Amino acid sequence: MAKFDLAILGGGPGGYVAAIRGAQLGLKTCIIDKDKLGGICLNWGCIPTKALLKNAEVYHTIKNADTYGITVGNVSVDFKKNIKRSRDVSNRLSKGIEFLMKKNKITHISGTGKLISKTSIEVKNGRKTETVEASNIIIATGARPRTFPGMELDGKRVISYKEAMVLDAPPKKMIIIGSGAIGSEFAYYYNEFGTEIHMVEMMDCLLPVEDADVSKEVEKSFKKSGIKVSTSTKVLKIESLKTKVKVHIETNGKEAILAGDVALLAVGVTGNIENIGLEDLGLKTDRGSIIINEYNQTNFQNIYAIGDVSGPPWLAHVASAQGHVASDHIAGHSPKPVDYSNIPGCTYCHPQVGSLGLTEAQAKDAGHEVKVGKFLFQASGKAMAVGDTTGFVKLVFDAKYGELLGAHIVGSEATELIAELGIAKALEATWEDIAMTVHAHPTLSEAIMEAALDAFGSAIHQ
C-alpha cells in the first residue's frame, strides 16, 4: 500500500498545480487521473480551443488581406489539418505536464479513484486495484457538460464542446444553445469557416454574465458577421434525426423549429461529484458542488476540494489559484485566500471580451454611487494601425473614493489587457492612479488610461 503526505484526485489545472506546489513544499505527493494529465482545460478546453480560434483569426486576416494592401490568390482550407494543429498543441502540453511530474518527483497513478475513508483512495485501472493512503487529500475531479431533459447529448447530432473540436468538416448549419464563453467562441470559429450559425439564448442578451454594454457590442458584431441570434428564447426539446437535428424553441409564447446539421449544447457544466465516495464518507455538497471554506477545506479538515467540483466560477485559473492555497494550507502555511471579487473572465471570440469585478448594474445594486469611464477603440491610434477598432474599455469606479469596482473590455486583445486592471483592483487603485500611470504610446492599453480619465471628465482623445 502506497503512502503519501498528499494525494490529489484529478490532474487538471487545479490538480497538477496543487501537486507541483505540494512537492515544492516538501510533501510526498501523488496525483491520480484516468486520462491524460492537464484535464479538460489542457486536453479539450482552454488550450486546444485557443489554437482553433487562432486558425480562424489567421483565415480571417487572409480573407481580408486587401485591407492591408496585400493581394492573395485562391485560398483553400485543410480543415483536418486545422483540427490536427489544435490536437498537436494539446498533446505536446500534456507531455509537458508529465515531465513536470517527474521533475518534481510526483507519483502519477493512472486510474479511477474513489475515497474509501478520509485518508485512503481506492484506484482502479482495468482489472488492477490498489489503495493509496494519504494524510491529506485534494479532490479536483472537474466538471462535465450540463444537459437537461429533452436535450441529451448523442455525440453525433447533439454535441458538446469535445465533439465540436474534432469535426471532420464544418457543418453547413449549426445551432448553438447557450451564449456563454463556449457558445460564443464556437460561434465565431465555425462562422469564420463558413458554417451558418444560429445562437439560442434563454436570457435577454448574449454573454449574459457580462456588462450590458459589452453584451450589446458582441451581439452587434456577431450579427454583422452573419451570425443569427435569438435571445429570450427557451429550448423545449431537441430531436436528433439521421441526417439533421431539430431544435424546438419558444420565444414570447410562440413556438418554432430550427433545423440544422448539428446542435452544440453549451449551457454550462456540472461538477463530477458522483461515484468518488462522497456520500458514503459524509462529505457535504450543495447543488452539485462540494462545500469548501476559504482555504478549500471540506467538512473534513484533511480533505480539500478545488476547481470546478467546488462550484463557480468554473475557470481554469480559479482552479490553479485554489490549488496553490490548498497545498500551502496543507503544508502549514497561512496562504491568502482567493479573492473571488477579482477573478478575470475571458471570452476569446471576435471581438474578445475580458472583464473583472462588478458590472455597472451590479455596482449600483450594491449601493455604490458610480462614475463610469469609457474609451472607444475607434479613437485609438494603435487600434487604427492594427486594423481592428471594434469595442471599448469601460471602467466602473466608486464616485466617493475613486476606487476601481469593475473593468470591462471588448475588442482586440481584451483578454491580455484585462490583467493590468486585475493588479489595479488588487491594490485598491483609484481612477487617478490608473489615469496618471504613464502608458506607452501607441498601445491598445492607452485606452485603459483614457477610460479612467473619462470617468472624471478628463478624457484627452475623445
C-alpha distance (Angstrom), angle and dihedral (degrees) to the residues before:
residue distance angle dihedral
M1 . . .
A2 3.82 . .
K3 3.81 116.0 .
F4 3.80 126.4 -158.2
D5 3.78 141.2 171.0
L6 3.80 89.4 -133.1
A7 3.80 131.9 20.7
I8 3.79 119.6 -173.8
L9 3.79 120.9 -159.1
G10 3.80 106.1 -152.2
G11 3.81 131.9 29.8
G12 3.80 103.3 -140.2
P13 3.82 127.3 117.6
G14 3.79 89.6 -68.3
G15 3.79 97.3 43.9
Y16 3.78 100.8 44.1
V17 3.83 93.0 43.8
A18 3.81 90.0 50.5
A19 3.80 89.4 48.8
I20 3.80 93.8 51.7
R21 3.79 92.4 45.2
G22 3.80 91.2 48.1
A23 3.79 91.4 51.0
Q24 3.82 90.8 48.2
L25 3.79 88.2 55.6
G26 3.79 92.3 53.6
L27 3.81 99.8 -99.7
K28 3.80 118.0 143.1
T29 3.78 97.5 -122.6
C30 3.79 140.0 -170.5
I31 3.79 131.0 -177.3
I32 3.81 123.2 -152.2
D33 3.80 123.5 -157.8
K34 3.79 135.3 146.8
D35 3.82 93.6 -149.7
K36 3.79 137.7 44.3
L37 3.79 114.0 -54.9
G38 3.78 115.2 -101.2
G39 3.79 96.3 61.0
I40 3.78 125.2 -138.9
C41 3.81 91.7 -37.7
L42 3.77 97.3 60.3
N43 3.82 98.9 30.0
W44 3.81 104.0 34.6
G45 3.79 109.4 3.4
C46 3.79 137.6 30.0
I47 3.79 101.1 20.1
P48 3.83 106.9 34.4
T49 3.80 92.3 42.2
K50 3.80 90.0 54.7
A51 3.80 88.9 52.7
L52 3.81 88.9 53.9
L53 3.79 91.6 47.0
K54 3.80 90.4 51.4
N55 3.81 88.1 53.6
A56 3.81 88.7 54.1
E57 3.80 91.4 47.5
V58 3.81 91.8 52.1
Y59 3.80 90.9 48.3
H60 3.81 90.8 49.7
T61 3.81 91.1 50.9
I62 3.80 91.6 49.8
K63 3.81 92.1 49.2
N64 3.80 89.4 51.5
A65 3.81 97.0 39.1
D66 3.80 92.6 121.0
T67 3.82 87.4 70.6
Y68 3.80 86.7 68.7
G69 3.79 94.7 44.3
I70 3.79 93.6 -100.1
T71 3.80 121.7 128.6
V72 3.78 116.2 -150.3
G73 3.81 125.1 -169.4
N74 3.77 126.5 -142.6
V75 3.79 110.5 -27.6
S76 3.78 123.1 -154.7
V77 3.80 130.7 -174.1
D78 3.80 125.3 -138.2
F79 3.80 95.7 -157.8
K80 3.79 94.9 -175.8
K81 3.81 90.0 54.6
N82 3.80 87.7 47.1
I83 3.81 89.1 57.5
K84 3.81 93.3 40.7
R85 3.80 92.0 57.7
S86 3.79 89.2 56.9
R87 3.80 92.7 49.0
D88 3.81 91.6 46.8
V89 3.80 91.5 53.7
S90 3.80 90.0 50.0
N91 3.80 94.3 47.8
R92 3.79 92.3 48.3
L93 3.80 91.7 52.7
S94 3.80 92.9 46.3
K95 3.78 89.1 55.8
G96 3.78 87.7 49.6
I97 3.81 90.3 57.0
E98 3.82 89.3 50.9
F99 3.81 88.1 53.7
L100 3.81 91.1 51.1
M101 3.79 89.8 52.7
K102 3.80 90.8 54.9
K103 3.80 92.7 42.4
N104 3.81 90.9 54.6
K105 3.84 93.3 41.6
I106 3.80 92.7 -116.8
T107 3.80 116.6 158.3
H108 3.79 112.3 -126.9
I109 3.81 112.0 -153.6
S110 3.79 114.7 -169.1
G111 3.79 116.2 -146.6
T112 3.80 146.9 63.9
G113 3.78 114.3 -58.6
K114 3.81 130.4 -151.5
L115 3.80 127.9 -179.5
I116 3.80 110.5 -120.7
S117 3.79 95.8 171.3
K118 3.78 136.7 -0.2
T119 3.82 89.8 -89.1
S120 3.81 103.9 31.2
I121 3.79 138.2 67.6
E122 3.79 126.0 -165.9
V123 3.80 111.5 -142.9
K124 3.81 121.9 -161.2
N125 3.78 124.1 -167.5
G126 3.80 110.7 171.4
R127 3.80 107.0 -56.8
K128 3.78 92.4 -17.5
T129 3.81 119.2 97.7
E130 3.78 126.9 -178.8
T131 3.78 135.9 169.9
V132 3.79 123.0 -130.6
E133 3.80 119.5 -158.2
A134 3.80 118.3 -156.0
S135 3.77 134.8 169.8
N136 3.81 88.5 -144.8
I137 3.80 132.2 26.1
I138 3.79 131.3 -162.8
I139 3.81 117.3 -162.0
A140 3.80 110.4 -149.6
T141 3.79 102.7 156.4
G142 3.81 96.3 143.1
A143 3.78 127.4 -152.2
R144 3.79 142.7 -79.1
P145 3.83 133.9 -141.5
R146 3.79 113.7 -71.1
T147 3.79 119.0 -122.8
F148 3.78 134.5 -175.0
P149 3.81 132.9 -151.8
G150 3.80 108.7 -77.3
M151 3.81 90.9 21.5
E152 3.80 101.8 75.2
L153 3.80 120.6 156.8
D154 3.80 118.6 -117.9
G155 3.81 98.3 173.2
K156 3.81 92.6 -125.5
R157 3.79 112.9 59.7
V158 3.79 98.2 3.2
I159 3.78 106.7 45.3
S160 3.79 143.1 172.7
Y161 3.81 128.4 -141.3
K162 3.81 89.8 -82.5
E163 3.79 94.1 63.5
A164 3.81 91.5 38.2
M165 3.80 88.9 61.3
V166 3.79 96.0 57.0
L167 3.81 106.7 37.1
D168 3.80 112.6 143.8
A169 3.80 92.5 -132.3
P170 3.80 138.3 0.3
P171 3.82 108.8 -85.5
K172 3.79 117.1 -123.5
K173 3.79 91.9 -123.2
M174 3.80 130.1 15.4
I175 3.78 126.6 -175.4
I176 3.79 112.3 -154.9
I177 3.80 117.6 -159.1
G178 3.79 109.0 -157.3
S179 3.80 129.2 28.2
G180 3.79 102.9 -144.4
A181 3.79 121.8 116.3
I182 3.83 95.2 -64.5
G183 3.79 95.3 46.7
S184 3.79 94.4 44.2
E185 3.80 94.6 47.3
F186 3.80 93.7 50.9
A187 3.81 90.5 44.1
Y188 3.80 89.6 57.6
Y189 3.80 93.9 42.2
Y190 3.80 99.0 50.1
N191 3.79 93.9 37.6
E192 3.81 88.6 57.1
F193 3.80 89.7 55.7
G194 3.80 93.8 50.6
T195 3.79 104.6 -91.8
E196 3.80 115.9 142.0
I197 3.81 104.1 -123.2
H198 3.79 128.0 -158.1
M199 3.80 114.9 -177.5
V200 3.80 120.6 -158.5
E201 3.81 118.8 -162.6
M202 3.81 127.0 178.5
M203 3.82 93.0 -154.4
D204 3.80 123.2 70.3
C205 3.82 95.9 -102.7
L206 3.79 143.5 28.3
L207 3.81 116.8 -94.8
P208 3.83 89.0 17.9
V209 3.82 95.0 -170.1
E210 3.81 91.3 60.9
D211 3.79 129.7 86.5
A212 3.81 110.4 -76.5
D213 3.82 93.0 -116.8
V214 3.81 90.8 53.0
S215 3.80 92.7 49.6
K216 3.81 91.1 50.8
E217 3.81 91.7 49.9
V218 3.81 93.2 51.2
E219 3.80 92.3 46.0
K220 3.81 90.9 50.0
S221 3.80 91.0 50.1
F222 3.81 93.1 46.4
K223 3.79 92.7 50.8
K224 3.80 90.3 47.9
S225 3.82 89.0 55.3
G226 3.81 91.2 52.4
I227 3.80 100.9 -98.1
K228 3.79 112.9 142.4
V229 3.80 115.6 -136.4
S230 3.81 129.9 -162.3
T231 3.81 112.7 -176.5
S232 3.83 127.7 179.3
T233 3.78 84.3 34.0
K234 3.79 127.3 136.8
V235 3.81 123.6 -151.3
L236 3.80 109.0 -136.1
K237 3.80 98.0 -175.9
I238 3.79 143.2 -31.7
E239 3.81 123.4 -127.6
S240 3.79 114.6 -153.9
L241 3.80 108.6 -156.9
K242 3.79 132.7 178.1
T243 3.81 97.7 -92.9
K244 3.81 104.1 9.2
V245 3.76 146.6 19.5
K246 3.79 130.1 -122.2
V247 3.79 120.6 -152.6
H248 3.80 114.5 -162.5
I249 3.81 110.7 -151.1
E250 3.78 139.3 178.5
T251 3.81 124.6 -151.0
N252 3.80 121.6 177.5
G253 3.79 90.4 -17.6
K254 3.81 93.8 -51.2
E255 3.80 119.4 116.0
A256 3.80 125.2 -145.5
I257 3.80 140.1 163.7
L258 3.80 125.0 -125.3
A259 3.81 115.8 -159.5
G260 3.78 124.2 -157.7
D261 3.78 145.3 145.9
V262 3.78 93.5 -105.3
A263 3.80 139.8 3.0
L264 3.79 120.2 -143.2
L265 3.79 113.4 -151.9
A266 3.80 108.9 -149.2
V267 3.81 104.5 159.6
G268 3.79 99.9 130.0
V269 3.79 136.4 -85.3
T270 3.78 139.1 -82.3
G271 3.79 126.8 -145.5
N272 3.81 122.4 -101.1
I273 3.81 96.9 -122.1
E274 3.81 97.9 135.1
N275 3.81 125.9 101.2
I276 3.81 95.8 8.1
G277 3.80 96.4 103.9
L278 3.79 100.5 -100.1
E279 3.79 96.9 129.8
D280 3.79 96.1 49.0
L281 3.79 91.2 46.5
G282 3.80 94.4 47.5
L283 3.79 97.0 -120.3
K284 3.80 108.8 165.9
T285 3.80 120.9 -118.9
D286 3.78 135.2 175.2
R287 3.81 126.4 -159.2
G288 3.78 94.0 -20.2
S289 3.81 97.7 -43.1
I290 3.79 133.7 98.2
I291 3.81 112.1 -113.2
I292 3.82 113.2 -121.3
N293 3.80 139.3 174.0
E294 3.80 127.2 -131.4
Y295 3.82 90.8 -75.8
N296 3.81 92.2 48.2
Q297 3.81 93.2 -107.4
T298 3.79 118.2 149.7
N299 3.81 123.0 -147.4
F300 3.83 85.1 -73.5
Q301 3.80 107.9 72.2
N302 3.81 94.1 -143.8
I303 3.83 95.2 46.8
Y304 3.80 119.3 78.0
A305 3.81 132.6 -177.6
I306 3.81 125.9 -153.8
G307 3.78 139.2 174.6
D308 3.79 128.4 12.6
V309 3.80 93.7 -15.1
S310 3.82 88.9 66.0
G311 3.80 93.7 55.1
P312 3.80 136.9 -107.4
P313 2.92 143.9 24.8
W314 3.82 87.2 57.0
L315 3.79 97.5 -158.8
A316 3.79 131.6 133.6
H317 3.80 93.9 -132.5
V318 3.80 90.2 53.4
A319 3.80 89.9 53.5
S320 3.81 91.2 50.3
A321 3.81 92.2 48.3
Q322 3.80 90.6 49.0
G323 3.81 89.5 49.5
H324 3.81 90.0 56.5
V325 3.80 91.7 49.6
A326 3.81 94.3 46.5
S327 3.81 95.8 48.9
D328 3.80 92.7 45.1
H329 3.79 90.2 50.4
I330 3.82 92.0 48.6
A331 3.81 89.2 51.3
G332 3.80 90.0 56.3
H333 3.77 98.6 -102.9
S334 3.81 126.0 131.0
P335 3.81 102.9 -122.6
K336 3.77 123.6 -171.7
P337 3.83 107.4 -108.3
V338 3.79 119.2 -118.1
D339 3.80 112.1 -85.4
Y340 3.80 101.6 -132.9
S341 3.80 91.3 -173.4
N342 3.80 89.7 67.9
I343 3.80 104.7 47.9
P344 3.82 114.6 132.5
G345 3.78 116.0 -133.2
C346 3.80 117.3 -157.1
T347 3.79 133.2 -169.3
Y348 3.80 116.1 -172.3
C349 3.78 101.5 -157.6
H350 3.80 120.8 112.0
P351 2.94 112.9 -61.9
Q352 3.80 93.4 34.2
V353 3.79 120.8 -135.3
G354 3.81 127.4 -147.5
S355 3.79 122.4 172.8
L356 3.79 144.3 157.4
G357 3.77 140.0 174.7
L358 3.80 124.1 12.9
T359 3.78 127.1 -11.0
E360 3.79 116.6 -131.3
A361 3.81 90.4 -100.7
Q362 3.81 93.3 47.8
A363 3.81 91.9 49.6
K364 3.80 91.2 52.6
D365 3.81 91.8 45.4
A366 3.82 88.5 52.5
G367 3.80 89.0 58.7
H368 3.78 100.3 -102.7
E369 3.75 122.9 142.8
V370 3.79 99.0 -137.3
K371 3.76 140.6 -155.2
V372 3.79 114.5 -156.9
G373 3.77 124.6 -158.3
K374 3.79 123.7 -167.7
F375 3.78 133.6 -178.2
L376 3.79 122.8 -174.8
F377 3.80 119.3 -140.4
Q378 3.81 85.7 -137.2
A379 3.79 85.3 78.4
S380 3.81 94.9 47.1
G381 3.79 116.6 105.2
K382 3.80 92.1 -154.7
A383 3.82 92.1 50.1
M384 3.81 89.4 51.7
A385 3.80 90.9 49.2
V386 3.80 91.6 48.8
G387 3.79 90.4 48.0
D388 3.80 98.2 -123.4
T389 3.80 115.8 101.0
T390 3.81 98.1 157.8
G391 3.80 117.0 129.1
F392 3.78 140.4 5.2
V393 3.79 148.4 -120.1
K394 3.81 115.5 -104.9
L395 3.80 121.4 -171.7
V396 3.79 125.9 -171.5
F397 3.82 117.6 -154.1
D398 3.78 135.2 -179.1
A399 3.81 103.7 -109.0
K400 3.81 95.2 -145.4
Y401 3.79 100.9 49.0
G402 3.80 101.3 16.8
E403 3.82 91.7 -126.7
L404 3.80 118.5 157.4
L405 3.82 108.7 -110.6
G406 3.79 101.2 170.2
A407 3.80 143.1 -1.7
H408 3.78 127.7 -156.0
I409 3.79 126.0 -178.0
V410 3.78 127.7 178.8
G411 3.78 119.4 178.5
S412 3.79 143.4 50.4
E413 3.83 113.7 -4.4
A414 3.82 92.4 -4.0
T415 3.80 90.1 145.4
E416 3.81 90.3 59.2
L417 3.80 97.0 40.3
I418 3.81 94.3 55.0
A419 3.83 92.7 71.3
E420 3.81 92.6 73.2
L421 3.79 89.6 58.3
G422 3.80 92.6 48.5
I423 3.79 89.1 59.6
A424 3.80 90.8 44.5
K425 3.79 92.5 52.4
A426 3.81 92.9 45.0
L427 3.81 88.8 54.7
E428 3.83 91.2 46.2
A429 3.78 91.0 -117.5
T430 3.78 119.4 -172.8
W431 3.78 127.9 -139.8
E432 3.78 88.7 -99.0
D433 3.82 92.9 53.2
I434 3.80 89.9 55.1
A435 3.81 95.9 39.5
M436 3.80 94.0 49.0
T437 3.81 95.2 46.2
V438 3.79 104.1 102.3
H439 3.81 110.7 -120.7
A440 3.79 120.4 -159.6
H441 3.78 117.3 -104.4
P442 2.94 127.6 -102.8
T443 3.81 99.6 25.4
L444 3.76 136.9 120.5
S445 3.81 87.3 -122.9
E446 3.81 89.7 71.0
A447 3.79 85.6 77.3
I448 3.82 88.1 69.1
M449 3.81 91.4 55.5
E450 3.80 91.0 46.2
A451 3.81 92.7 49.2
A452 3.81 89.7 52.9
L453 3.81 90.0 50.8
D454 3.81 90.7 47.3
A455 3.81 92.3 55.3
F456 3.79 89.4 67.3
G457 3.79 98.2 34.8
S458 3.79 98.8 -97.6
A459 3.82 105.2 107.7
I460 3.79 112.4 146.7
H461 3.80 105.2 -165.8
Q462 3.79 103.0 41.0
